[in-house]
Every structure is written in C-alpha cells, then in structure tokens.
Amino acid sequence: MTVIQSGAAIVELAGEFSRREIAPRVAQYDRDEKIPRDLLDKMAELGFFGGVVPVEWGGLGLDYRTFVAFVEEVSQTCHIMGTLVSMPSGLVGAGIANFGTIEQKERWLRPLAEGRIFGGSAVTEPRSGSDVAGMDTTYKKDGESYILNGTKAWISNLDIADFFLSFATKDRSLRHAGVTAFLIPRDTPGLELNPYRDKLGFRPICTGEVVFKDLRLGPDALLGEEGHGFEVAMTAVERGRLGVAARSVGVAQACLDQAVSYAKERIAFGHPISEFQIVQSKVTDMEVGVHTARLLVNDAADALERGERARRLTSMAKMYASDIAFRSATDALQIHGAYGVSPEYAIGRLFRDAKVLQIVEGSNDLHRALIGEMALGIRADS
Ligand SMILES: Cc1cc2nc3c(=O)[nH]c(=O)nc-3n(C[C@H](O)[C@H](O)[C@H](O)COP(=O)(O)OP(=O)(O)OC[C@H]3O[C@@H](n4cnc5c(N)ncnc54)[C@H](O)[C@@H]3O)c2cc1C
C-alpha cells in the first residue's frame, strides 16, 4: 500500500486519482449499473478506504475534517465512489469500531478499512424506513444461537458485500429497547439477496432486498449487547450522515463547475449566456450554497472530532447539503438547456443522484422534523 504522508496529501491524491482514473469511466459504469472492481482495487492500493478508522485497525486515522474533504474531493467526480470510501468510517464500519470486540474488529473492520472486503448496512425494511424502531425483522434465541426472520429493503452493496451489519427485534412492542445488531457473513445459509434494477439514481450501487429465512447466527455475530442495537444503528447513521453531507457538497460543487464552464461557452443572442443576469443569479446561489454547505459539514466534522454527539449538526449538514445539491443540479441543468438532458453531459446524472441524496440516510423531511423538535426542546439532541 502507498504510504500517505499527511491529510492534505491524501485529499490532493484523491482529486488527482479521481480526475485521471474515475472521470473517464463514470458515465459508462453509471449506464452499466456496475462498479468496476479494478477501480476499487486501485483505490484500496492507495489506502482510500481507510478514512477515520484508527491506524491500528488498518485505517488511515484521518481527523474528521480531512475525512470530509477527502470524501468531497472524490464525490466531485463520482459520489458513488465517495459513498464507498466513506462506508468503512460510517454506515458499515463505525458501529464495529465503537461496539465491536477485538475479534470482530480483526475479522471485519481491518479488511474493510484496507479495502480487501466490502460490507452493507441493512436497516431499512419494506414497511419501515424512517421509523427504524418499527422494524418487522425478528430474532429468537435457540440455545446459544440467534434465529433471524425478515426482509430488509433498499440495501446497498448487494454485489460486493462480504457481510452485512443488520438489525432485528426480539419483540416489536419494545420498540428501541428490543433491537439487537448482528454481523452476518454473506455465505450464511438462509440469507437471500434480491437486487433491484434500473434505479433513477445511484445506479452503479447494487441495491435491493436482503432476506433472512430462519438464518442461524452464533454468539460471535452479536454486535454490542443484546437490546442495544438501536445505539449501534444511531452511531452508524450519525457518521453515515456526515458522509452523505460531504458527498452532497461534492455533487453541488460539480454542478457549479459544470454550470460555469457551460455558461461561458454557450452563445445565445450573440452573447455568452454567462452575461445574462438570470444565469449569473443561479451561479450566485450555487456558489453561496456550496460554500455554506461546506461550512456546515466542517462544523459537524469538528463536533465529531471533539468526541461530541453530533445528532443535530449531522442532521443539519445532511439535509442542507443535499438540498443545496438538488437545487444546484436543477439550476445547472437549466443553464445547459436541451443539452442538460443529453447523456453527452454529466449534469443529468448529477441531477438524478442529487434527488436521491435528499432521500437516503433519513429523508430530508424527517431531518427537518428532527431539527425542529430539537430546537423546540421536544426531542433531546444528545
Ligand atoms: C439508492 C438507495 C440506497 C439505499 N441504501 C440503503 C442501505 O444501504 N441501507 C439501508 O438501510 N437503507 C438504504 N436505503 C433506504 C433509505 O435509507 C430510506 O429510503 C430512507 O431512510 C427513507 O425511508 P423510506 O424510503 O422507507 O421512506 P418512508 O419512511 O416511508 O418515508 C416516506 C416519506 O414520508 C415522509 N416522512 C416519513 N416520516 C416522516 C417524519 N417523521 N416527519 C416528516 N416526514 C416524514 C417523508 O416525506 C418521507 O420522504 C437506500 C435508499 C436508496 C434510494
């Protein structure tokens, strides 16, 4: 593995690698709905999956501020790759880093951070997305074993995941207190994977159903204590949301860059369209939006770096940055006129993906509700 000297060096390397290796291929693999494995191998070679995972566990041990800059840099070219590089530090790895035993960290976290394996985080269900504690997947004990039954929906990385971090309840009426977290190897009998095809956005990520049919797990599969799975899920999503926010800033910046470059080239009524004030106004909104979203993401990153719970800040960063990404994509597409809907230009892909960013890891309506409730003291923010 290449040894990276400093935080700034890895951000620079991420930008240089993304423009050279990822940019020429992203349109094609978006059409193919398939992440090229050789690109992932090259990224692993450079240590790109190490993120904030401590060096002793195979990671880069980045501080959160550098981590978000790194994720943004990759996401300016392809936020799907941005998703994959953030997962070992967020949705998949953070729960293991915080609640895993030494054996679990050795088995799952180290190879994850080194990019030798990939994982999925299976929380959402067909009937419960935003309402995580309302899950239908159940487990019951049979001696030392746990038997899981249920279906998770919209789960990413079905094609490449070597294991899934997932959640089940022993009694739905217990709500949060009934939930337990499990680490489930892909080859466990009783695990069925059913990918969806032809999604609007996030196309290269293989997303679909994860079904548990009398799936039997030993005690080594338990992550954290029984009945404390909700804490594991919230640790994972809090860090996951920071990753979505950083990716959203990357997408918004890409929209701004493309809008600026197109507006300078396109001539209408004998002038570059950049001379029209209504076009300038859209660029102004994008410029201000990207800048303020980045500040909010940095603020949330700093709170996590200080070891604080950052529930409110990560919600604010996720909601605001993905709203900015979608608004920037809408305006940038408008600036492209008819060419905006052509596959020749990247803006159509950014537009489709930006919409999905407003839905994943907590729909923005849910975040809007949570932030309001915290501000009003109806809900605690720690
Ligand atoms: C491409 C893609 C990849 C994904 N990957 C994963 C993954 O890897 N793992 C995983 O677990 N999940 C994943 N998801 C699922 C995603 O996290 C959920 O879609 C999301 O949490 C919203 O849940 P839902 O779709 O069930 O919406 P619902 O909970 O049904 O909500 C629908 C709408 O109802 C409204 N709403 C619901 N609750 C509230 C509330 N309290 N206040 C205000 N409005 C509300 C909102 O408008 C919301 O958008 C993925 C989704 C997509 C599209």
The ligand as an SDF file (V2000), in Angstrom:
LIG
                    3D

 53 58  0  0  0  0  0  0  0  0999 V2000
  -30.2970    4.1990   -3.7160 C   0  0  0  0  0  0  0  0  0  0  0  0
  -30.6620    3.9070   -2.2980 C   0  0  0  0  0  0  0  0  0  0  0  0
  -29.7620    3.2560   -1.4590 C   0  0  0  0  0  0  0  0  0  0  0  0
  -30.0990    2.9340   -0.1480 C   0  0  0  0  0  0  0  0  0  0  0  0
  -29.2060    2.2320    0.6300 N   0  0  0  0  0  0  0  0  0  0  0  0
  -29.5810    1.8270    1.8780 C   0  0  0  0  0  0  0  0  0  0  0  0
  -28.7170    0.9890    2.6620 C   0  0  0  0  0  0  0  0  0  0  0  0
  -27.6080    0.6320    2.2640 O   0  0  0  0  0  0  0  0  0  0  0  0
  -29.1650    0.5720    3.8830 N   0  0  0  0  0  0  0  0  0  0  0  0
  -30.3820    0.9300    4.3790 C   0  0  0  0  0  0  0  0  0  0  0  0
  -30.7180    0.5110    5.4690 O   0  0  0  0  0  0  0  0  0  0  0  0
  -31.2220    1.7270    3.6580 N   0  0  0  0  0  0  0  0  0  0  0  0
  -30.8500    2.1850    2.4240 C   0  0  0  0  0  0  0  0  0  0  0  0
  -31.7020    2.9690    1.6750 N   0  0  0  0  0  0  0  0  0  0  0  0
  -33.0090    3.3300    2.2200 C   0  0  0  0  0  0  0  0  0  0  0  0
  -33.1040    4.7760    2.7090 C   0  0  0  0  0  0  0  0  0  0  0  0
  -32.2670    4.9880    3.8240 O   0  0  0  0  0  0  0  0  0  0  0  0
  -34.5950    5.0330    3.0150 C   0  0  0  0  0  0  0  0  0  0  0  0
  -35.2400    5.1020    1.7610 O   0  0  0  0  0  0  0  0  0  0  0  0
  -34.8350    6.2870    3.8100 C   0  0  0  0  0  0  0  0  0  0  0  0
  -34.3970    6.1360    5.1380 O   0  0  0  0  0  0  0  0  0  0  0  0
  -36.3240    6.6790    3.8300 C   0  0  0  0  0  0  0  0  0  0  0  0
  -37.1080    5.5700    4.1860 O   0  0  0  0  0  0  0  0  0  0  0  0
  -38.3800    5.1650    3.2810 P   0  0  0  0  0  0  0  0  0  0  0  0
  -37.9320    5.1320    1.8670 O   0  0  0  0  0  0  0  0  0  0  0  0
  -38.9730    3.9330    3.8570 O   0  0  0  0  0  0  0  0  0  0  0  0
  -39.3670    6.3580    3.4540 O   0  0  0  0  0  0  0  0  0  0  0  0
  -40.5900    6.4850    4.4860 P   0  0  0  0  0  0  0  0  0  0  0  0
  -40.1170    6.2860    5.8820 O   0  0  0  0  0  0  0  0  0  0  0  0
  -41.7180    5.6480    4.0030 O   0  0  0  0  0  0  0  0  0  0  0  0
  -40.9550    7.9940    4.2660 O   0  0  0  0  0  0  0  0  0  0  0  0
  -41.5910    8.4510    3.0580 C   0  0  0  0  0  0  0  0  0  0  0  0
  -41.7670    9.9320    3.1630 C   0  0  0  0  0  0  0  0  0  0  0  0
  -42.6830   10.1880    4.2460 O   0  0  0  0  0  0  0  0  0  0  0  0
  -42.3220   11.3880    4.8900 C   0  0  0  0  0  0  0  0  0  0  0  0
  -41.9810   11.1170    6.3200 N   0  0  0  0  0  0  0  0  0  0  0  0
  -41.7680    9.9110    6.9140 C   0  0  0  0  0  0  0  0  0  0  0  0
  -41.5360   10.0620    8.2310 N   0  0  0  0  0  0  0  0  0  0  0  0
  -41.5850   11.3800    8.4750 C   0  0  0  0  0  0  0  0  0  0  0  0
  -41.4500   12.1850    9.6620 C   0  0  0  0  0  0  0  0  0  0  0  0
  -41.2200   11.6540   10.8760 N   0  0  0  0  0  0  0  0  0  0  0  0
  -41.5660   13.5180    9.5230 N   0  0  0  0  0  0  0  0  0  0  0  0
  -41.8250   14.0910    8.3290 C   0  0  0  0  0  0  0  0  0  0  0  0
  -41.9730   13.3940    7.1820 N   0  0  0  0  0  0  0  0  0  0  0  0
  -41.8620   12.0670    7.2560 C   0  0  0  0  0  0  0  0  0  0  0  0
  -41.1460   11.9560    4.1200 C   0  0  0  0  0  0  0  0  0  0  0  0
  -41.6190   12.8110    3.1000 O   0  0  0  0  0  0  0  0  0  0  0  0
  -40.5220   10.7260    3.5070 C   0  0  0  0  0  0  0  0  0  0  0  0
  -39.6910   11.0690    2.4040 O   0  0  0  0  0  0  0  0  0  0  0  0
  -31.3740    3.3170    0.3650 C   0  0  0  0  0  0  0  0  0  0  0  0
  -32.2810    4.0120   -0.4600 C   0  0  0  0  0  0  0  0  0  0  0  0
  -31.9380    4.2990   -1.7710 C   0  0  0  0  0  0  0  0  0  0  0  0
  -32.9290    5.0330   -2.6370 C   0  0  0  0  0  0  0  0  0  0  0  0
  1  2  1  0
  2  3  1  0
  2 52  2  0
  3  4  2  0
  4  5  1  0
  4 50  1  0
  5  6  2  0
  6  7  1  0
  6 13  1  0
  7  8  2  0
  7  9  1  0
  9 10  1  0
 10 11  2  0
 10 12  1  0
 12 13  2  0
 13 14  1  0
 14 15  1  0
 14 50  1  0
 15 16  1  0
 16 17  1  0
 16 18  1  0
 18 19  1  0
 18 20  1  0
 20 21  1  0
 20 22  1  0
 22 23  1  0
 23 24  1  0
 24 25  2  0
 24 26  1  0
 24 27  1  0
 27 28  1  0
 28 29  2  0
 28 30  1  0
 28 31  1  0
 31 32  1  0
 32 33  1  0
 33 34  1  0
 33 48  1  0
 34 35  1  0
 35 36  1  0
 35 46  1  0
 36 37  1  0
 36 45  1  0
 37 38  2  0
 38 39  1  0
 39 40  1  0
 39 45  2  0
 40 41  1  0
 40 42  2  0
 42 43  1  0
 43 44  2  0
 44 45  1  0
 46 47  1  0
 46 48  1  0
 48 49  1  0
 50 51  2  0
 51 52  1  0
 52 53  1  0
M  END
$$$$
